[in-house]
Amino acid sequence: MQPALNVAFQTVLQLLRFGAFVQGTRRLLPSERLAVSAGLRTDGNNDALITPTIGFIVEF
């Protein structure tokens, strides 16, 4: 029989998360049938910043 292994610890777990999103849209033709939209999103936490995501959309 093996001796018992007791593990005891105390910690304060603090998680901080955040996200941000910015978007802009522009109509290009007078008839407003063509639009360009671009956005930027970033997420992160108190441990590391995650790479930003960039989006680009053209609508007809």
PDB file with one MODEL, atoms N, CA, C and O in Angstrom:
MODEL        1
ATOM      1  N   MET A   1       0.840  -1.168   0.000  1.00  0.00           N
ATOM      2  CA  MET A   1       0.000   0.000   0.000  1.00  0.00           C
ATOM      3  C   MET A   1       0.893   1.242   0.000  1.00  0.00           C
ATOM      4  O   MET A   1       1.885   1.304   0.727  1.00  0.00           O
ATOM      5  N   GLN A   2       0.530   2.229  -0.824  1.00  0.00           N
ATOM      6  CA  GLN A   2       1.302   3.469  -0.907  1.00  0.00           C
ATOM      7  C   GLN A   2       0.789   4.473   0.104  1.00  0.00           C
ATOM      8  O   GLN A   2      -0.393   4.477   0.448  1.00  0.00           O
ATOM      9  N   PRO A   3       1.700   5.339   0.586  1.00  0.00           N
ATOM     10  CA  PRO A   3       1.227   6.376   1.515  1.00  0.00           C
ATOM     11  C   PRO A   3       0.373   7.401   0.774  1.00  0.00           C
ATOM     12  O   PRO A   3       0.557   7.623  -0.422  1.00  0.00           O
ATOM     13  N   ALA A   4      -0.540   8.009   1.477  1.00  0.00           N
ATOM     14  CA  ALA A   4      -1.439   9.007   0.895  1.00  0.00           C
ATOM     15  C   ALA A   4      -0.663  10.271   0.548  1.00  0.00           C
ATOM     16  O   ALA A   4       0.274  10.654   1.247  1.00  0.00           O
ATOM     17  N   LEU A   5      -1.064  10.899  -0.526  1.00  0.00           N
ATOM     18  CA  LEU A   5      -0.452  12.158  -0.949  1.00  0.00           C
ATOM     19  C   LEU A   5      -1.506  13.246  -0.826  1.00  0.00           C
ATOM     20  O   LEU A   5      -2.513  13.219  -1.533  1.00  0.00           O
ATOM     21  N   ASN A   6      -1.288  14.180   0.045  1.00  0.00           N
ATOM     22  CA  ASN A   6      -2.209  15.293   0.252  1.00  0.00           C
ATOM     23  C   ASN A   6      -1.624  16.542  -0.384  1.00  0.00           C
ATOM     24  O   ASN A   6      -0.485  16.912  -0.102  1.00  0.00           O
ATOM     25  N   VAL A   7      -2.405  17.196  -1.246  1.00  0.00           N
ATOM     26  CA  VAL A   7      -1.989  18.435  -1.892  1.00  0.00           C
ATOM     27  C   VAL A   7      -2.993  19.512  -1.513  1.00  0.00           C
ATOM     28  O   VAL A   7      -4.193  19.365  -1.748  1.00  0.00           O
ATOM     29  N   ALA A   8      -2.501  20.587  -0.932  1.00  0.00           N
ATOM     30  CA  ALA A   8      -3.371  21.703  -0.556  1.00  0.00           C
ATOM     31  C   ALA A   8      -2.750  22.975  -1.101  1.00  0.00           C
ATOM     32  O   ALA A   8      -1.544  23.188  -0.970  1.00  0.00           O
ATOM     33  N   PHE A   9      -3.562  23.816  -1.708  1.00  0.00           N
ATOM     34  CA  PHE A   9      -3.063  25.078  -2.226  1.00  0.00           C
ATOM     35  C   PHE A   9      -4.142  26.131  -2.125  1.00  0.00           C
ATOM     36  O   PHE A   9      -5.333  25.826  -2.061  1.00  0.00           O
ATOM     37  N   GLN A  10      -3.706  27.366  -2.113  1.00  0.00           N
ATOM     38  CA  GLN A  10      -4.627  28.495  -2.104  1.00  0.00           C
ATOM     39  C   GLN A  10      -4.182  29.459  -3.188  1.00  0.00           C
ATOM     40  O   GLN A  10      -2.993  29.751  -3.321  1.00  0.00           O
ATOM     41  N   THR A  11      -5.120  29.944  -3.948  1.00  0.00           N
ATOM     42  CA  THR A  11      -4.815  30.903  -4.998  1.00  0.00           C
ATOM     43  C   THR A  11      -6.017  31.798  -5.235  1.00  0.00           C
ATOM     44  O   THR A  11      -7.158  31.424  -4.964  1.00  0.00           O
ATOM     45  N   VAL A  12      -5.742  32.971  -5.740  1.00  0.00           N
ATOM     46  CA  VAL A  12      -6.791  33.889  -6.148  1.00  0.00           C
ATOM     47  C   VAL A  12      -6.741  33.926  -7.676  1.00  0.00           C
ATOM     48  O   VAL A  12      -5.778  34.421  -8.261  1.00  0.00           O
ATOM     49  N   LEU A  13      -7.749  33.416  -8.291  1.00  0.00           N
ATOM     50  CA  LEU A  13      -7.808  33.351  -9.748  1.00  0.00           C
ATOM     51  C   LEU A  13      -8.527  34.595 -10.258  1.00  0.00           C
ATOM     52  O   LEU A  13      -9.718  34.780 -10.010  1.00  0.00           O
ATOM     53  N   GLN A  14      -7.791  35.449 -10.975  1.00  0.00           N
ATOM     54  CA  GLN A  14      -8.372  36.677 -11.514  1.00  0.00           C
ATOM     55  C   GLN A  14      -8.251  36.649 -13.025  1.00  0.00           C
ATOM     56  O   GLN A  14      -7.152  36.725 -13.573  1.00  0.00           O
ATOM     57  N   LEU A  15      -9.380  36.540 -13.689  1.00  0.00           N
ATOM     58  CA  LEU A  15      -9.398  36.547 -15.144  1.00  0.00           C
ATOM     59  C   LEU A  15     -10.029  37.840 -15.635  1.00  0.00           C
ATOM     60  O   LEU A  15     -11.104  38.236 -15.183  1.00  0.00           O
ATOM     61  N   LEU A  16      -9.355  38.478 -16.551  1.00  0.00           N
ATOM     62  CA  LEU A  16      -9.860  39.697 -17.155  1.00  0.00           C
ATOM     63  C   LEU A  16      -9.873  39.488 -18.660  1.00  0.00           C
ATOM     64  O   LEU A  16      -8.832  39.205 -19.253  1.00  0.00           O
ATOM     65  N   ARG A  17     -11.023  39.619 -19.278  1.00  0.00           N
ATOM     66  CA  ARG A  17     -11.151  39.460 -20.721  1.00  0.00           C
ATOM     67  C   ARG A  17     -11.718  40.738 -21.309  1.00  0.00           C
ATOM     68  O   ARG A  17     -12.496  41.444 -20.667  1.00  0.00           O
ATOM     69  N   PHE A  18     -11.313  41.026 -22.554  1.00  0.00           N
ATOM     70  CA  PHE A  18     -11.842  42.212 -23.198  1.00  0.00           C
ATOM     71  C   PHE A  18     -11.900  41.988 -24.699  1.00  0.00           C
ATOM     72  O   PHE A  18     -11.219  41.117 -25.240  1.00  0.00           O
ATOM     73  N   GLY A  19     -12.715  42.780 -25.353  1.00  0.00           N
ATOM     74  CA  GLY A  19     -12.842  42.740 -26.802  1.00  0.00           C
ATOM     75  C   GLY A  19     -13.229  44.116 -27.306  1.00  0.00           C
ATOM     76  O   GLY A  19     -13.897  44.885 -26.614  1.00  0.00           O
ATOM     77  N   ALA A  20     -12.800  44.414 -28.521  1.00  0.00           N
ATOM     78  CA  ALA A  20     -13.137  45.695 -29.129  1.00  0.00           C
ATOM     79  C   ALA A  20     -13.383  45.479 -30.615  1.00  0.00           C
ATOM     80  O   ALA A  20     -12.730  44.650 -31.247  1.00  0.00           O
ATOM     81  N   PHE A  21     -14.339  46.237 -31.171  1.00  0.00           N
ATOM     82  CA  PHE A  21     -14.688  46.115 -32.577  1.00  0.00           C
ATOM     83  C   PHE A  21     -14.971  47.495 -33.138  1.00  0.00           C
ATOM     84  O   PHE A  21     -15.691  48.288 -32.531  1.00  0.00           O
ATOM     85  N   VAL A  22     -14.402  47.778 -34.299  1.00  0.00           N
ATOM     86  CA  VAL A  22     -14.622  49.047 -34.990  1.00  0.00           C
ATOM     87  C   VAL A  22     -14.977  48.723 -36.433  1.00  0.00           C
ATOM     88  O   VAL A  22     -14.343  47.871 -37.054  1.00  0.00           O
ATOM     89  N   GLN A  23     -15.993  49.401 -36.971  1.00  0.00           N
ATOM     90  CA  GLN A  23     -16.416  49.164 -38.349  1.00  0.00           C
ATOM     91  C   GLN A  23     -16.746  50.491 -39.014  1.00  0.00           C
ATOM     92  O   GLN A  23     -17.279  51.407 -38.387  1.00  0.00           O
ATOM     93  N   GLY A  24     -16.418  50.571 -40.297  1.00  0.00           N
ATOM     94  CA  GLY A  24     -16.764  51.745 -41.086  1.00  0.00           C
ATOM     95  C   GLY A  24     -17.324  51.321 -42.433  1.00  0.00           C
ATOM     96  O   GLY A  24     -16.838  50.360 -43.029  1.00  0.00           O
ATOM     97  N   THR A  25     -18.329  52.016 -42.918  1.00  0.00           N
ATOM     98  CA  THR A  25     -18.973  51.704 -44.198  1.00  0.00           C
ATOM     99  C   THR A  25     -19.051  52.968 -45.034  1.00  0.00           C
ATOM    100  O   THR A  25     -19.310  54.060 -44.529  1.00  0.00           O
ATOM    101  N   ARG A  26     -18.820  52.790 -46.323  1.00  0.00           N
ATOM    102  CA  ARG A  26     -18.850  53.937 -47.245  1.00  0.00           C
ATOM    103  C   ARG A  26     -19.590  53.527 -48.519  1.00  0.00           C
ATOM    104  O   ARG A  26     -19.251  52.515 -49.133  1.00  0.00           O
ATOM    105  N   ARG A  27     -20.600  54.306 -48.921  1.00  0.00           N
ATOM    106  CA  ARG A  27     -21.295  54.116 -50.197  1.00  0.00           C
ATOM    107  C   ARG A  27     -20.494  54.813 -51.282  1.00  0.00           C
ATOM    108  O   ARG A  27     -20.116  55.973 -51.118  1.00  0.00           O
ATOM    109  N   LEU A  28     -20.225  54.119 -52.404  1.00  0.00           N
ATOM    110  CA  LEU A  28     -19.329  54.665 -53.412  1.00  0.00           C
ATOM    111  C   LEU A  28     -20.023  55.268 -54.627  1.00  0.00           C
ATOM    112  O   LEU A  28     -19.470  56.167 -55.262  1.00  0.00           O
ATOM    113  N   LEU A  29     -21.199  54.804 -54.959  1.00  0.00           N
ATOM    114  CA  LEU A  29     -21.903  55.305 -56.137  1.00  0.00           C
ATOM    115  C   LEU A  29     -23.088  56.164 -55.717  1.00  0.00           C
ATOM    116  O   LEU A  29     -23.653  55.966 -54.642  1.00  0.00           O
ATOM    117  N   PRO A  30     -23.467  57.126 -56.572  1.00  0.00           N
ATOM    118  CA  PRO A  30     -24.629  57.967 -56.233  1.00  0.00           C
ATOM    119  C   PRO A  30     -25.906  57.144 -56.024  1.00  0.00           C
ATOM    120  O   PRO A  30     -26.772  57.521 -55.235  1.00  0.00           O
ATOM    121  N   SER A  31     -26.012  56.029 -56.731  1.00  0.00           N
ATOM    122  CA  SER A  31     -27.209  55.194 -56.568  1.00  0.00           C
ATOM    123  C   SER A  31     -27.166  54.401 -55.263  1.00  0.00           C
ATOM    124  O   SER A  31     -28.131  53.718 -54.919  1.00  0.00           O
ATOM    125  N   GLU A  32     -26.043  54.490 -54.531  1.00  0.00           N
ATOM    126  CA  GLU A  32     -25.841  53.790 -53.265  1.00  0.00           C
ATOM    127  C   GLU A  32     -25.980  52.282 -53.393  1.00  0.00           C
ATOM    128  O   GLU A  32     -26.384  51.604 -52.448  1.00  0.00           O
ATOM    129  N   ARG A  33     -25.640  51.756 -54.581  1.00  0.00           N
ATOM    130  CA  ARG A  33     -25.697  50.309 -54.771  1.00  0.00           C
ATOM    131  C   ARG A  33     -24.360  49.637 -54.480  1.00  0.00           C
ATOM    132  O   ARG A  33     -24.315  48.418 -54.320  1.00  0.00           O
ATOM    133  N   LEU A  34     -23.290  50.387 -54.408  1.00  0.00           N
ATOM    134  CA  LEU A  34     -21.972  49.823 -54.119  1.00  0.00           C
ATOM    135  C   LEU A  34     -21.478  50.379 -52.793  1.00  0.00           C
ATOM    136  O   LEU A  34     -21.391  51.592 -52.603  1.00  0.00           O
ATOM    137  N   ALA A  35     -21.157  49.474 -51.886  1.00  0.00           N
ATOM    138  CA  ALA A  35     -20.684  49.882 -50.567  1.00  0.00           C
ATOM    139  C   ALA A  35     -19.421  49.104 -50.216  1.00  0.00           C
ATOM    140  O   ALA A  35     -19.263  47.944 -50.596  1.00  0.00           O
ATOM    141  N   VAL A  36     -18.543  49.749 -49.497  1.00  0.00           N
ATOM    142  CA  VAL A  36     -17.335  49.105 -48.985  1.00  0.00           C
ATOM    143  C   VAL A  36     -17.389  49.210 -47.467  1.00  0.00           C
ATOM    144  O   VAL A  36     -17.647  50.275 -46.906  1.00  0.00           O
ATOM    145  N   SER A  37     -17.141  48.086 -46.824  1.00  0.00           N
ATOM    146  CA  SER A  37     -17.182  48.046 -45.370  1.00  0.00           C
ATOM    147  C   SER A  37     -15.903  47.384 -44.870  1.00  0.00           C
ATOM    148  O   SER A  37     -15.457  46.380 -45.426  1.00  0.00           O
ATOM    149  N   ALA A  38     -15.326  47.943 -43.834  1.00  0.00           N
ATOM    150  CA  ALA A  38     -14.112  47.377 -43.240  1.00  0.00           C
ATOM    151  C   ALA A  38     -14.272  47.371 -41.731  1.00  0.00           C
ATOM    152  O   ALA A  38     -14.896  48.263 -41.157  1.00  0.00           O
ATOM    153  N   GLY A  39     -13.702  46.358 -41.094  1.00  0.00           N
ATOM    154  CA  GLY A  39     -13.798  46.257 -39.645  1.00  0.00           C
ATOM    155  C   GLY A  39     -12.524  45.707 -39.043  1.00  0.00           C
ATOM    156  O   GLY A  39     -11.742  45.031 -39.711  1.00  0.00           O
ATOM    157  N   LEU A  40     -12.327  46.007 -37.773  1.00  0.00           N
ATOM    158  CA  LEU A  40     -11.179  45.531 -37.025  1.00  0.00           C
ATOM    159  C   LEU A  40     -11.665  45.048 -35.671  1.00  0.00           C
ATOM    160  O   LEU A  40     -12.376  45.765 -34.967  1.00  0.00           O
ATOM    161  N   ARG A  41     -11.281  43.830 -35.309  1.00  0.00           N
ATOM    162  CA  ARG A  41     -11.669  43.266 -34.023  1.00  0.00           C
ATOM    163  C   ARG A  41     -10.432  42.740 -33.311  1.00  0.00           C
ATOM    164  O   ARG A  41      -9.542  42.163 -33.935  1.00  0.00           O
ATOM    165  N   THR A  42     -10.385  42.944 -32.006  1.00  0.00           N
ATOM    166  CA  THR A  42      -9.311  42.389 -31.197  1.00  0.00           C
ATOM    167  C   THR A  42      -9.893  41.871 -29.889  1.00  0.00           C
ATOM    168  O   THR A  42     -10.820  42.456 -29.329  1.00  0.00           O
ATOM    169  N   ASP A  43      -9.340  40.780 -29.422  1.00  0.00           N
ATOM    170  CA  ASP A  43      -9.734  40.177 -28.153  1.00  0.00           C
ATOM    171  C   ASP A  43      -8.476  39.921 -27.335  1.00  0.00           C
ATOM    172  O   ASP A  43      -7.391  39.748 -27.891  1.00  0.00           O
ATOM    173  N   GLY A  44      -8.620  39.899 -26.054  1.00  0.00           N
ATOM    174  CA  GLY A  44      -7.459  39.625 -25.219  1.00  0.00           C
ATOM    175  C   GLY A  44      -7.864  39.292 -23.806  1.00  0.00           C
ATOM    176  O   GLY A  44      -9.044  39.312 -23.457  1.00  0.00           O
ATOM    177  N   ASN A  45      -6.874  38.988 -23.001  1.00  0.00           N
ATOM    178  CA  ASN A  45      -7.095  38.739 -21.585  1.00  0.00           C
ATOM    179  C   ASN A  45      -5.895  39.277 -20.817  1.00  0.00           C
ATOM    180  O   ASN A  45      -4.976  39.835 -21.416  1.00  0.00           O
ATOM    181  N   ASN A  46      -5.895  39.116 -19.518  1.00  0.00           N
ATOM    182  CA  ASN A  46      -4.826  39.689 -18.717  1.00  0.00           C
ATOM    183  C   ASN A  46      -3.527  38.897 -18.833  1.00  0.00           C
ATOM    184  O   ASN A  46      -2.523  39.280 -18.233  1.00  0.00           O
ATOM    185  N   ASP A  47      -3.524  37.816 -19.580  1.00  0.00           N
ATOM    186  CA  ASP A  47      -2.334  37.005 -19.748  1.00  0.00           C
ATOM    187  C   ASP A  47      -1.629  37.289 -21.078  1.00  0.00           C
ATOM    188  O   ASP A  47      -0.400  37.351 -21.128  1.00  0.00           O
ATOM    189  N   ALA A  48      -2.408  37.461 -22.160  1.00  0.00           N
ATOM    190  CA  ALA A  48      -1.808  37.688 -23.483  1.00  0.00           C
ATOM    191  C   ALA A  48      -2.837  38.362 -24.388  1.00  0.00           C
ATOM    192  O   ALA A  48      -4.042  38.155 -24.247  1.00  0.00           O
ATOM    193  N   LEU A  49      -2.337  39.169 -25.316  1.00  0.00           N
ATOM    194  CA  LEU A  49      -3.188  39.827 -26.308  1.00  0.00           C
ATOM    195  C   LEU A  49      -3.273  38.938 -27.536  1.00  0.00           C
ATOM    196  O   LEU A  49      -2.251  38.467 -28.034  1.00  0.00           O
ATOM    197  N   ILE A  50      -4.469  38.707 -28.024  1.00  0.00           N
ATOM    198  CA  ILE A  50      -4.671  37.870 -29.199  1.00  0.00           C
ATOM    199  C   ILE A  50      -4.554  38.743 -30.448  1.00  0.00           C
ATOM    200  O   ILE A  50      -4.941  39.912 -30.430  1.00  0.00           O
ATOM    201  N   THR A  51      -4.029  38.187 -31.510  1.00  0.00           N
ATOM    202  CA  THR A  51      -3.815  38.901 -32.767  1.00  0.00           C
ATOM    203  C   THR A  51      -5.126  39.516 -33.271  1.00  0.00           C
ATOM    204  O   THR A  51      -6.156  38.843 -33.259  1.00  0.00           O
ATOM    205  N   PRO A  52      -5.109  40.762 -33.706  1.00  0.00           N
ATOM    206  CA  PRO A  52      -6.315  41.395 -34.233  1.00  0.00           C
ATOM    207  C   PRO A  52      -6.794  40.724 -35.526  1.00  0.00           C
ATOM    208  O   PRO A  52      -6.000  40.161 -36.279  1.00  0.00           O
ATOM    209  N   THR A  53      -8.088  40.796 -35.762  1.00  0.00           N
ATOM    210  CA  THR A  53      -8.703  40.273 -36.979  1.00  0.00           C
ATOM    211  C   THR A  53      -9.190  41.459 -37.809  1.00  0.00           C
ATOM    212  O   THR A  53      -9.850  42.359 -37.288  1.00  0.00           O
ATOM    213  N   ILE A  54      -8.864  41.457 -39.096  1.00  0.00           N
ATOM    214  CA  ILE A  54      -9.269  42.538 -40.002  1.00  0.00           C
ATOM    215  C   ILE A  54     -10.203  41.967 -41.051  1.00  0.00           C
ATOM    216  O   ILE A  54      -9.913  40.932 -41.650  1.00  0.00           O
ATOM    217  N   GLY A  55     -11.330  42.642 -41.276  1.00  0.00           N
ATOM    218  CA  GLY A  55     -12.292  42.201 -42.280  1.00  0.00           C
ATOM    219  C   GLY A  55     -12.536  43.290 -43.312  1.00  0.00           C
ATOM    220  O   GLY A  55     -12.460  44.479 -43.002  1.00  0.00           O
ATOM    221  N   PHE A  56     -12.830  42.878 -44.548  1.00  0.00           N
ATOM    222  CA  PHE A  56     -13.081  43.820 -45.638  1.00  0.00           C
ATOM    223  C   PHE A  56     -14.188  43.239 -46.510  1.00  0.00           C
ATOM    224  O   PHE A  56     -14.077  42.099 -46.959  1.00  0.00           O
ATOM    225  N   ILE A  57     -15.247  43.996 -46.756  1.00  0.00           N
ATOM    226  CA  ILE A  57     -16.411  43.524 -47.510  1.00  0.00           C
ATOM    227  C   ILE A  57     -16.785  44.556 -48.569  1.00  0.00           C
ATOM    228  O   ILE A  57     -16.788  45.759 -48.310  1.00  0.00           O
ATOM    229  N   VAL A  58     -17.103  44.059 -49.777  1.00  0.00           N
ATOM    230  CA  VAL A  58     -17.632  44.909 -50.837  1.00  0.00           C
ATOM    231  C   VAL A  58     -19.026  44.390 -51.157  1.00  0.00           C
ATOM    232  O   VAL A  58     -19.199  43.199 -51.415  1.00  0.00           O
ATOM    233  N   GLU A  59     -20.018  45.267 -51.143  1.00  0.00           N
ATOM    234  CA  GLU A  59     -21.406  44.886 -51.423  1.00  0.00           C
ATOM    235  C   GLU A  59     -21.897  45.572 -52.689  1.00  0.00           C
ATOM    236  O   GLU A  59     -21.566  46.730 -52.947  1.00  0.00           O
ATOM    237  N   PHE A  60     -22.688  44.850 -53.478  1.00  0.00           N
ATOM    238  CA  PHE A  60     -23.313  45.405 -54.684  1.00  0.00           C
ATOM    239  C   PHE A  60     -24.800  45.495 -54.505  1.00  0.00           C
ATOM    240  O   PHE A  60     -25.506  45.937 -55.411  1.00  0.00           O
TER     241      PHE A  60
ENDMDL
END
